[in-house]
Amino acid sequence: MLISLTGTPGTGKTSISNILHENGFEIVDINKVAAGEDFFIGNDEKRNSKIVDVDKLNGYIKENYKEKDIVFIEGHLSHLLKSVDKVIVLRCHPDELRKRLSQKGWKKEKIKENIEAEILDIILCETVDSHPEKNVIEIDTTDMNIIDVAALIMEIIKNKFEHMKKHNIGNIDWSEEILKDF
């Protein structure tokens, strides 16, 4: 089973993936795969980032990991892969997200862009465009430590993704935050 672990930068994907790895789960960092396999098709000069060929990346993931038991595909583009079976979208309140991204030393403009993406549910919207709602869950990481989030994810796997209402999509709404000046 391929499980996308996605979310706006700063929601905890990498830290949680490290804990899942420590607990025996295989983790695939799609950013490293994209770089290692040269799946870049251009540069986004405005965002100072590479543009990934998602179709090639999807084919690679499907070919190399689809037959494995449980593999987490970690990265903020992983929800765009059609080959994943389940998607876990990590969310974070914009105020906390700003703190986390500031601590990483991100520039103010990049922080603002990511906060706006979180408020507007960009990753969730992209996810539900590609995956059935029953295969998607959201976890609010705002007030949780990474060990508890990883434990929750392991519990969800143990329970075969039987949705707990708390984690159904649509329960997290930061839309009123758009009126604040970030």
CORCOR-V972725 format. One record per residue. N is the residue number from 0. SS is DSSP state (H for helix, E for strand, C for the rest). OMEGA is omega in whole degrees, -180 to 180 (* if undefined). Layout:
<<N:SS:OMEGA> <N:SS:OMEGA>>
This chain:
<<0:C:177> <1:E:-178> <2:E:175> <3:E:172> <4:E:-170> <5:E:178> <6:E:176> <7:C:175> <8:C:180> <9:C:-178> <10:C:174> <11:C:-175> <12:H:-175> <13:H:180> <14:H:180> <15:H:177> <16:H:179> <17:H:179> <18:H:177> <19:H:178> <20:H:178> <21:H:179> <22:C:171> <23:C:-180> <24:C:176> <25:E:-179> <26:E:175> <27:E:177> <28:E:-174> <29:H:176> <30:H:178> <31:H:178> <32:H:-179> <33:H:180> <34:H:-177> <35:H:-179> <36:C:-180> <37:C:178> <38:C:179> <39:E:-180> <40:E:178> <41:E:179> <42:E:171> <43:E:-175> <44:C:-178> <45:C:-177> <46:C:-179> <47:C:-179> <48:E:179> <49:E:175> <50:E:-175> <51:E:172> <52:C:-174> <53:H:179> <54:H:178> <55:H:179> <56:H:179> <57:H:179> <58:H:179> <59:H:-180> <60:H:-180> <61:H:-178> <62:H:-172> <63:H:-173> <64:H:-171> <65:C:-175> <66:C:-179> <67:C:-175> <68:C:178> <69:C:178> <70:E:175> <71:E:176> <72:E:-172> <73:E:175> <74:C:-175> <75:C:173> <76:C:-172> <77:H:179> <78:H:179> <79:H:-179> <80:C:180> <81:C:-176> <82:C:-179> <83:C:-178> <84:C:-179> <85:E:179> <86:E:173> <87:E:180> <88:E:177> <89:E:-178> <90:E:179> <91:C:179> <92:C:-177> <93:H:179> <94:H:179> <95:H:179> <96:H:178> <97:H:179> <98:H:-178> <99:H:-179> <100:H:176> <101:H:179> <102:H:177> <103:C:179> <104:C:-179> <105:C:177> <106:C:-176> <107:H:-179> <108:H:180> <109:H:177> <110:H:-180> <111:H:180> <112:H:-179> <113:H:175> <114:H:178> <115:H:178> <116:H:179> <117:H:180> <118:H:-176> <119:C:178> <120:C:-175> <121:H:-177> <122:H:177> <123:H:179> <124:H:177> <125:H:-179> <126:H:-177> <127:H:172> <128:H:-174> <129:H:-173> <130:C:177> <131:C:-178> <132:H:-179> <133:H:-179> <134:H:-174> <135:E:172> <136:E:177> <137:E:175> <138:E:177> <139:E:-177> <140:C:-172> <141:C:-174> <142:C:-180> <143:C:172> <144:C:-172> <145:H:178> <146:H:179> <147:H:178> <148:H:178> <149:H:178> <150:H:178> <151:H:179> <152:H:178> <153:H:176> <154:H:179> <155:H:178> <156:H:180> <157:H:180> <158:C:175> <159:C:177> <160:C:173> <161:C:-173> <162:C:168> <163:C:-174> <164:H:-178> <165:H:-175> <166:H:173> <167:C:-179> <168:C:178> <169:C:179> <170:C:-179> <171:C:-176> <172:C:178> <173:C:-170> <174:H:179> <175:H:180> <176:H:-178> <177:H:-180> <178:H:179> <179:C:178> <180:C:178> <181:C:*>>
